[in-house]
Amino acid sequence: MFTEVNGKPACLVCSKFRCFRNTIFGATVKLSMVKIQELARRTEKTEVWQVPNEEEALELARRFEAISRIPQIMGLIDGTHIPVLPPRDGYKDFVNRKGWPSYVLQGVVDDKGCFWNISCKMPGSAHDATVLRQSELFQKAHLLPKGVKNIEGEEVRLLVVGDPAYPLLDWLIKGYTNSPNLTPEQESFNVYLSSLRVGVEMAFGKLKSRWRVLLKRSDFHFSFAPTMIATCCALHNFCEKQKDAISTNWLE
């Protein structure tokens, strides 16, 4: 097992997925073939829906509040672009604002940088708000745990934190729009919220540094790319839960 993965030499697997050997040895090698097959079945879709139940969400809120002093937060949402070999028909739909073809990966992470929801089915030209509205997360938002808490006389439900590109919803919060008229309290809130959102950006950074196939355009057919991306997200979660070490050099 320490020289082969699924019957293939480890060096070949590292080359194919553009990942480092200690990621293979420290995490992937530990997965049994049964778990790998189960993982493949679970990531056949372009979305992964593993929303925490109310008890788990309240525990997330407790940990997020300990970090940020902001109550009732159960997740951080953001999007990132994954290079893709686009189809000839509809090529322009895949070209993002930076000028190269991609899929938009939308992810929601917990305080430990693990994804509890992802969606990867929209082409690179789609705005983050559009990606959200087309996702299962948005369409099934009524199933999200509420965990209502009374804060200074106001009933506040559990929330997901997004950046200014996202709409303000009853379950999604973002900072105040920049304005010279913001009060000191509002400016302070924006600072705290912005520092909290770094968590999802770091998760994307770790994801791409571990599975470097996500950094450059691969030869995967565009219709299969979302499955590959979802699988990398699931493997990232496994690595994080196993406390697999990650080198800061990988993030450069």
N, C-alpha and C positions, 0 to 999 in steps of 0.2 A: 504493500500500500504506500510505502514511502518513496517508491521509485516509479509507481504507476498510478494513474487516476482513471478509473473506468476502463482499464485495459490499455491506456495510452501512456507513453512516457511523460513524466511531469513537465519536462522541458517543452514538449510539444503542446501540452495543455496551456502552459504559461504563455507560449508564443501565440496560440490561437486566440486566447482571451486577453492578451496583452496585460497580464498581471504578474506580480512578483512571486518568486518561488515560496517565500515564507508565508504568503497568503494562502497558497495551495496547501503547504504542509501544516500551517497553523490552524486552518479552518476547513477548507474543502475536503481534505483527506479524511477528516473526522466524520464526514457524512457517510452513512451507509448507503448502499445502492437503493435500498427501499426508500430512504428519505429523499434521495435524489429524484427517484421516479415520482414520489408524491409531490415534490416541489415542482417538477415539470408539469404535472397535471394541474396544479393550483395556479400556475402562471401562464396557462394557455390563453387566458383572456388578456385584454389590454388594461384591465383595472383590477386592483386588489382591494377588497373591502374587509378590513379586520378592525372595525370600530370597537374601542374599549367599551365594556359595559359600564353602568353608572358607578359601581364601586371602584373599578379601575380608573375611570375618568376623574373621580374625586381624589384619588391618590395622585394622579398626574397633576391635578390642580394644586394639591398641597406641595408637591415638589417644585412646580413652576413658581409658586408664590415664594417659596424659600429662596429661589434664585433671583427673582425679579421684584418681589414685593407687590406684584399685581395678582389679585385673586381671580379665581374662576377661569383659568386658562388650561385647556386640555390638549392643545396642539398648535403647531406652527406650520403655515402653508406657504409654498412658493413654487415657482416653476423654473426649469432650466432646459436648455436646448441640447439635444443629442444628435450629432451628425448622422445623416442617412443618405443612402444612394436612392434618389427619388425616381419615380416613374417618369417616362417621357411625357405621358399625358397627365397634365396637372402639375408639372414641374414647378411652376410659379407659386402654387399654393404652399409648397414646402420651403420656399426661400424666406428666411427670417429677416429681421430688421438689420442684421449684420451682414447680410448678403450671401449667406450660404444655406443649403438645404438641411432641414432638421425635423425631428419630432419634438413636440413640447412635452416634457415629463413634469407633471404636477405631483407634488408630494406633500403629505402631512406627516410631521415627525413628532415624537414625544421629547421629553427633556433629555433623554439619553441619545438622541439622534437616530432612533429607529423609526422606520416608516410604518405607520399604521393604516395609511391609505395612499394609493398612487393611481394615476390615470395617465396613459400614454397612447392616445389615439388621434390627437389633433396635429395637423401639419404646422411647420414653423411659422407661417404667416399669421397664425391665430393669436389674438391678444389674450393675456392672462385671464381677463374677465370672461371671455368667450370659452376658453378652455374649462374654466370652472363651471359655467352653465351647462356645458355638454357632458360633464362628468357625473358619475354615479353618486359621488359625494353630494353634489347639489341636488340631484333628483331624489335622493333618499335622505335629505337633511332632516326630515321629520323623525327619522329613526335615531338621530344622534342623542346621546344622553343629555338630559337637561340639568339635573343636580342643582336646582334653584336654591340660591342662598340670599338671605336678606342682608344687604349692605347699606347701612345708614338710611334705612327706611325704604330702600329700593330692592325689588326682586330681580336678582341678576342670575341668569343661567350660565352654564358652562360655555366657553367660547373658544374659537380658533382664531389665531392672530395672523393677519396678512399684511402685505405692503400696500401702498397707495393705489396700485393698479387694480386691486380687488374692490368689489362693491361692499358697502356697509350693509350687513344682514343681521337678523336677530341672533344668529349663531356665529357670525364672523365680524371681528373687530379690527379696525385699523387706526392709525394715528390721525390727528387733526391735520387738515390741509394747511400747508405752510402759508402764513399770513402775518403781516406786521401787527395785526390786531390780536394775536394769540396772547392769552394771559400767561404769567409765569408758571401757573399750575399746568396749563395745557402744554406748554413747551417742555416742562419736566416730564409729563406723561409721554410725550413723543420720544424723548430721549430713552426712557426706560423701555418703551415698547420696541424701539429700534434695536437696542442692545439685546433684547430677548430674541428678535428675529434672526440674529446672527446664527442661532442654533440650527436652523434649517439650511442656511447657506453652508455651514460647516459640514452638515450631513451630505449635501450634494458633492462637496469637495472630497470627502472621504470615499464616497461611492465611486467617483470617477478615478480617484488615485488607486483604488484597489482593483477596479475592473477597467483597465485602460482602453478596452475596446470601445468604451463610451466617449473617449476623447477625440477619436478621429473617425472619419467616414469608413465604415467597413463594407465588405462585399455582400453582406446579408441582403436578401431581397427585402424591399421596403415593407412588405406585408408581414414579414417575420420579425423585423426589428423590434416592434413593441414587446413581443414575447421574450426576446433576448434581454431587453431593458428591464422588464419586470422580474426576470430571473436574477439579474444582477442586484436588484433592490432586495430581493428575498435573501440572497447570499450575503449581502451587506448586513442585514439584520442578524443573520446567524453569526457573522464575524463579531459584531458589536456585543451580542449576548455572550459569546465565548471569550470576550475581552481580548480579541486578537489584536496584537500590537500593530500600530501603523507608524511608519517613519515620516517625520516632518518633511523629509526630502521629497516624498511622493507628492506632497501638496504644492510643490513649486511648479 
